[in-house]
């Protein structure tokens, strides 16, 4: 009997250790991925973007040099360029400013690493919390699957500035998910949970506004449930949550007003207007080109794109694995969407989550099958994350990094399905469960390979629009679009280094 007790205690103590060990290995691996990105010959586009935003704000201005913004800026007729992103990623600069010289070296890899690690760890904790009785092997497999077979490796594959706001939103989504799972286990909405959800949602406005819109819905549902259940006892936390949501939204609207002269304007336009998108302003894209016409005639978001884009994001096989099927699927998508919703840009490398995240898709499938028996809180979480997914599916661009925006829906469904999936696997004979694990392992390898391919994206290749701009290059661009000569030195000023 004593031997059994000792063995049981040993097994219980091993459960958290194996999860932490996998997390530590994953964090180191993400660091290796980012170091490989940094070590490439061609720098990543926008590697100093948020560093320069921070320094500009310290100077009391919102415009950036064209040499920093380039094609991703939004420009006034005189060449004054503005960024259109939120301020969320600046939190890293605020924390590190007392210890480093901002502008001397890029903080983008540090920022992306932190958000990728934090987000993955939060999702890992949420997944493990819904299977508290799982054994060491199951916990190890789930931990490995989330660290190496999920979106974290895609984020850590490249330190281009695009990954910073997406990485922050990924971490905030993980925090939102973990708090929600805690509420489900408690069986009630607590004051701290409600305030925590509101804080996460408010911060997300300055990372990925479309995901924030979904989180705002989630906070509203949680708040209504809390007030219905507890009446005035949670009135103060509910008011604080409303204040946080209001601060996040108002801050973003005020930022838009300061940059673009309109609270509701989130970016420039393709046609001639007060603020123009950088690719058109610098002559890198025609104002009546395919992408511009799709945005103008059919909108940046269009419900008609949801289903065909979902097909690409879910079912498109990696090009290296099945090139003919890959190309045929893309052709089918284009033939359907072009006459209905205009041109949709598909950026390589692109592969569907069925191939990259097979293990999580299996868990999500069990979640979908169990929706009828799911608790109201689980259904609410699936619905909330579905709002964010629908918005990105309706957008006129398909790209690898947007898979990270779809992850919360996959994760929410997986949270519902994991208890059923693990129970089903435990009842299956070893050959069948082993086959499923083999498929998940192969999918993990595809995910890692796709992340390796993503490392090559957004490089300052002189033959592309992402090319680096020195002072002379910027001046030539400025002259080509007839900027006033007296403005060129200001528009093409050097990126700052903190003094």
Buried (B, 14 or more C-beta within 10 A) or exposed (E): EEEEEEEEEEEEEBBEEBBEEBBEBBBEBBBEBBEBBBEBEBBBBBBBBBBBBBBBBEEEEBBBBBBBBBBBBBBBBEBBBBBBBBBBBBBBBEEBBEEBEBBEBBBBBBBBBBBBBBBBBBBBBBBBBBBEEBBBEBBBBBBBBBBBBBBBBBBBBBBBBBBBBBBBBBBBBBBBBBBBBBBBEEEBBBBEBBBBBBBBBBBBBBBBBBBBBBBBBBBBBBBEBBBEEBEEEBEEBBEBBBEBBEBBBEBBBEBBEEBBEEBEBBBBBBEEEEBBBBBBBBEBBEBEBBBBBBBBEBBEBBEBBBEBBBBBBBBBBBBEBBEEBBEEBBEEBBEBBEEEBBBBEBEBBBBBBBBBBBBBBBBBBBBEBBEEEBEEBBBBBBBBBBBBBBBBBBBBBBBBBBBBBBBBBBBBBBBBBBBBBBEBBEEEEEEEBEEBBEEBBEBBEBBBBBBBBBBBBBBBEEEEBBBBBEBEBBBEBBEEEEBEEEBBEBBBBEBBBBE
